[in-house]
Structure formats: C-alpha cells, structure tokens
C-alpha cells in the first residue's frame, strides 16, 4: 500500500521536476529553434523597424499610424506563434518519435511532467521575447507604451493561450518531429497572412479582414492594436481568442498520446 502511495505524483521528490526543467533549458540552448525564431528574430525586426526613418512617419493610409505602430502587434504574435507552433510541437513530437515519453512512463516520474516542463520552458521564452520586444520598442525607439495596459495584457495572455493550445493539439498526435514541424508551418503562414504580415490589415479588403478577425492571430493583432491606441479590445476579439484556446486545449488533452 505504501508503495502505491509513493508513486502518486504529489509524493515524488520535488527535485525531479526541477531536473526536468534544467534538462529542457539545456536543450533549448543546444537546439535554439525557440531562442532564434521566437526571441532573437523578433528583437532584430524591432531594431530594423525602429532604425529606418521612413517607417516612423505617420501614414494616412494607416489612419495616422506609422509602419512601426502597425507592425508592432504583428511582431508580438509572430514571436508567440513560432514558439507555440514550431518549437513546442517539434520538441514533444521528437520525444514521442524516440520513444522517450514511453520509457519515461515506466519510471516514477509521469510523462505529464515532461509535458509541463516543455510548456513552461516555452512560456518562459515567450515572456522573455515579449518583454524584450516591448522594452526595446518603447525605450530605444520611442514607441508609445500601451495606452490601455489592462487590455494589452489581457490580449497578450489570451493570444498565448490560444496559440499554445493549437501547438499542444499538433503535439498531441504528430508522430515525428518532421510531421510536427511541417504541420506547424502549414498553419503558421496563413495565420501570419491574416495577421497582416504581408498585407497590413488596414489595406485588406473587407472580406479578408472579416475572415482575419475570426483567426487567432488576426483577432490578436486587432486587440493589441486597439489597446496600443487606448481602446479596450473588443469583446469579439477576446472571445475569438478564448474560443480558440478552449476548443484546441480540449482537443489537445482529449487526444494526446504518449506513444
């Protein structure tokens, strides 16, 4: 009876989870997909946008906003989406492909701890990336701080929740790192389009903009842009993000396979 109780996760040494986190941190450094795509590249884009004088002039076609103003929310969602749709699924799928999750299930440490460690590591990278992008943009390049801070934080939290839910859904069934990476990229590029990466949302046709409002990144950019300009994000944008998070979070939990 005592042996059975000792195998309950709550009774295992707390140091086990710490070791998992330490191991994942080392892997994030040795295979820096998340560090480069989710952290370094967004910061580099901010530096480029902030350093080019032509991108800091108000444009009538953007309603008096600058290119920097328009693309700042897009840079934020790009960072989150790379970590959620590429880094997280690829790493978890590689563990499934190598049989690591299956072998882990035979030890006193449950596979769910590995899932939690991976999720926390990527959330930590997202926090670092978003913090750096906001700080560099507002201090070094004079981008105004969000005028509706509460709405901005809420939009960021829901964006992270929605994108990581989709990433976990890909992780739930992808049998190899290659499949996870391929599916993640198939999802990410259309989402970037509707976020306004290639055609700013302000220049999209009404039909494309309406479609974009129903996508997680389109809704995220709309909510972030509103909060930057001093307006609390619309209920529609927030509900869209919450809906994506709830639906794909449920699907990820329901269909997650350890083997």
N, C-alpha and C positions, 0 to 999 in steps of 0.2 A: 504493500500500500504506500509505503514511504517512497519507494522508487517511482511509482506513478506520479506522486505529487511533485517529486523533484524535476520531472520532465515538463511541468507546466511552465510556459514562458516566463510568467511572473516570478518564478522561483529560481531561474537561472542567474548566474553571475552577471551583474550589470556590465562588467568589463567586456563581455562577449560582443555586445552591440558596439561598444567603443572601438574594439579591434576591427569590426567590420567597417565602421566609418573611416578608421585610419587606413585600412586597405583600399577602400574606394577613393579616398583622397589621393593616395599614391598613384592609383590607376588613372585618375583624372589628370594628373601631372604628366605621366608617362605617355598616355594616349590623349593628347589635348584637343580632341574634337570640340568639346564644350568650351574650353578656355579660349580657343581661337575663334570658332564660329559664333559662340554665344556671348563672349566678353570682349575679346580684343578687336574683332572686326567692327562691332557697333561703335566702340570708342573711337576707332580710326575714322569711321564715317562721320562721326560728330566733329572730329578735328578738321576733316576736309570741308564739311559744310560750313563750319564756323570760320574757316580761314579764307574762303573765297568771297571777296567783297560783293560780287554780283548776286550772291544768294541771300544777302542780308538786306535787300531793298524791298520795300512793300510793293506788292503786285496787285493791280486792280482785278486781275482775273482770279485772284485768291481772296477777294474781299478785303484787301488791305493787309493781308498776311504776307510774310516773306517765305521764300522756299524753305528756310530753316524752320520756321514755325510749322509749315505744312508737313515736313518730313520728320520732325522730332518724334511725334507719336508712332510713325511708321518704323523708325529705328528701334523704338522700345519693343514693339510687337515682333519685329524681326529677331531680336535677341531672345525673347521668350520662346518663340516658335522653333528656333534652331535647337535650343536645349530640350524642349519638350518633344519634338517630332523627329529629331535626328539622334541626338546624343543619348537620351534616355532609352528609347526602344532598341537602338543598336547594341548598347551595352547589355541590357537584360536578355535580348534575343541571343547574343553571343554566349551568355552563361547557359541558356537553355540548350543551345546547339552543342556546347562542350559537355553537357551532362552535369554541369556544376550544381545547378539547382536540385537535380535529382539526388546527387550524392550528399548535398547539404541536408536534405530531408531525412537522411539516416543518422544524422548527428543530433545531439541535444539542442542545437541551435536551429530554429524553424526557418524554412525558406522565406517566410514573410518578413523576417528581419533583414534579409538581403534586399527585398523589395523596398522596405522602409529606408534602408541605408542609401540605396540608389536615388530614391525620391528626394530625400533630404539633401544629398550632395548636389543634385541638380537645382533644387530650390535655393540652396546657398549660392551657387553660381549665378542664378537669376537675380538674387538680391544684390550681389556684388556688381553685376553688369548694370542693372537698373540704377543703383546708387551712383555708380561711376558716370553713367550717361547723364543723369540729372545734374550731378555736381559740376562736371566739366562744362556742360551746356550753359548752366546758369552763372557760373563764376568766371570761366575763361572766355566765354563768347557772348555774354550779356543777354542770353535768352531769358525772358521773364519767367520767374517761378510760377508754378500753377496758381492761378488766382482763386480757384476753388479746390483747396488742398484736400478736403474730405472726399469730394467727388473723384479727384485724381487717384487717391489711394484706393478707394473702393473699385474704381475701374481697373487699376493695376492688379488688385487681388483677384477679381473675377476673371480677368484675362489669363492670369497664371493658372487659376483653377480650371478654366475651360481648356486651355492648350495642353496642360499636363494630363487632364482626363483623356483627351484624344490620344496623347502619346502613350498612356498606360493601356488604352484599348489596342493600339498597334502592338505593344509589348505583350499583350495577353495571348495572342495567337501566332505571332510571327515565329517560325521555327528556326530561322537563322538570321545572323546579323545582316547578310546581304538582302534578305527579304524585308527586314525591318527598315533598313536604310532606303531601299527602293520605294517602299510604300510611303515612308515619311516624306520623301522628296516629291512623290506624286501628289501628296496632299498639300505640301507647303507652298509650291509655286502658284497654284490657283488662289490660295488664301492670300499670298503676297499681292497678287494682281488686284483682288477686291479690297485689299488694304490701301491701295493707291501707290504701290511702289513704282510701277511703270507709267501709269496714267493717274495723276493726282485725283482724288475723289471729287474735288471741286470741278474737274474738267470732264468727268464721266457723263454719259447720257443718263437721264433719269432711270431708265430700266436697269442699267448696270449698277447704279448707285443703290437702287432699291434691293437688288439681289445682294450687293455687298453688305447692306445693313443687316441681312439675315445670316451672314457668315460670322464666325467668331472674331476674326481679325478686322473685318470691316466695322463691326459693332464696336470693337475695342478702340480703333482709331477715332471713330465718331465720338465716343465717350471721353477719350483722353483729350481730343481737340477742344471739346466743349469745356472741360474743366480747366484747360490751359487759358481759355478766354474768359473765365469767370462764371460760367454757367454750369449748374449741376447737371451731370449726364442724364439724358432722358431715361425714363423708366423702360422704354422699349429696348434701348441698347443694353441696359443692365440685365433685363430679363432674358434677352438673347444669349448673353454670356452665361448667365446662371443656368439656362436651359441646356446649353452645350455641355457645361460642367456636370450637371445632374445626369443627363442621358448617357454620356460616354463614361462617366465614373461608374454608373451602374453596370454598363456592359463590360467594362474592364474587370470589375470584381466578379461578375457572373461567369465570364468565360476565361479567366486567367488560368493558364496551365503551367505546372511546374516542370513538366517533361516535354 
